[in-house]
Structures are given as structure tokens and as C-alpha cells.
Amino acid sequence: MDRLKESLLAAPIVEKEGYHYFVHPISDGVPVLRPELLREIVIGIIRKADIDSVDKIVAPEAMGIHISTAVSLMTDIPLVVVRKRQYGLDGEVSLAQVTGYSEGEMYINDVTEGDRVLILDDVLSTGGTLKAITGALDDIGADIADIVCVIKKADGQNKVADAGYEPKTLINVVVEDGEVVIVDEEGDG
């Protein structure tokens, strides 16, 4: 994960309401996302994830989409995007998302009981989004084969772990003194 590490160490830090936040192409879509970085991340996810017999990849909008699309293309596993917009389709499931910086409704379509799913996301911060998604998928009766996030903010709480799931990550970081510090280059799992 050399490119991922280098890109995180070079990431600009901005402060919003007392919170120091790194700006990265994987988590924010800026600066530009280089294909070689995305390729490295996709290979890392495929190597780390339990994708045997997975029926669907599930990813929240917005920043999980580019990662999961690339993984879908490489594995031929169909992709379901958890949307922030309600469509009112048959079988649509609503979930309440609460993170460290936002809250709102999200909606899952096209996941049914017995589907074996891989959940992918860009950053594991508080775990609020993943906790809501895993809860909804459990209610549907889907089998969560694995959860992989590219980056983990190691200084945050992990609500999804409190719900009984341990997401795998590619790299773990903290922001200290206005800089990204790599805590674990191998991530979790």
C-alpha cells in the first residue's frame, strides 16, 4: 500500500469546527484520484476480503461508489449502492444513519434474504454508517460475508464493532498536530 500511504501523508489537513480532517481522493474525491492509487486499493481489497460466494457488493453513497465500482468490475460481483434518496421501489429498506458529523435516512434496494454480501466503504471513522447498514442487512436476512474499509481513523470509536462486526481495513491513521500519522500500514484483519 505504498501509494495509499504516500497519498495520505501528503493529504492536506483542514479544520472544521475544531475537528482536523484530512482531504484525500478516496474519502473526498479531491485532490484528483490517480488510477494507480485506485488500482492498488482495489487489489488490496480483493486480497483482504472474503469474496468467496459473495452475491453482491453493498456500498454507501457517495464515497463508497468509486471503490466498489472498481471492485465490481474486477470480480464480476454486482453492486448495490445504499442511497440517501428514497425511490419507493418494492422491497426498499430505510435505515437511520448517524455519524460523527451527520445524520439522515439512507435506503437499500435489491438486497434480499439469503444474499451473501460484501460491504465496502472509504473510511471507518465512528462506524455509524456501517452500524446502520449492517443492522438493516441483518433485518433483511442477508449474510454479511465481510466488511472492508480503505482507511480507518484509529482515534475514533467504532460503533459497528459494538454491533458485533469487525471491519477489515487497508491502513489505519490518526491526525496529530495537523498531520496524518500512519498507525498501522497493514490495517486491520
C-alpha positions, 0 to 999 in steps of 0.5 A: 500500500505504498501509494495509499500511504504516500497519498495520505501523508501528503493529504492536506489537513483542514479544520472544521469546527475544531475537528482536523480532517484530512482531504484525500481522493478516496474519502473526498474525491479531491485532490484528483484520484490517480488510477494507480492509487485506485488500482492498488486499493482495489487489489488490496481489497480483493486480497483482504476480503472474503469474496468467496460466494459473495452475491453482491457488493453493498456500498454507501453513497457517495464515497463508497461508489468509486471503490466498489465500482472498481471492485465490481468490475474486477470480480464480476460481483454486482453492486448495490449502492445504499442511497440517501434518496428514497425511490419507493421501489418494492422491497426498499429498506430505510435505515437511520444513519448517524455519524460523527458529523451527520445524520439522515435516512439512507435506503437499500434496494435489491438486497434480499434474504439469503444474499451473501454480501460484501460491504465496502466503504472509504473510511471507518471513522465512528462506524455509524454508517456501517452500524446502520447498514449492517443492522438493516442487512441483518433485518433483511436476512442477508449474510454479511460475508465481510466488511472492508474499509480503505482507511480507518481513523484509529482515534475514533470509536467504532460503533459497528464493532459494538454491533458485533462486526469487525471491519477489515481495513487497508491502513489505519491513521490518526491526525496529530498536530495537523498531520496524518500519522500512519498507525498501522500500514497493514490495517486491520484483519 
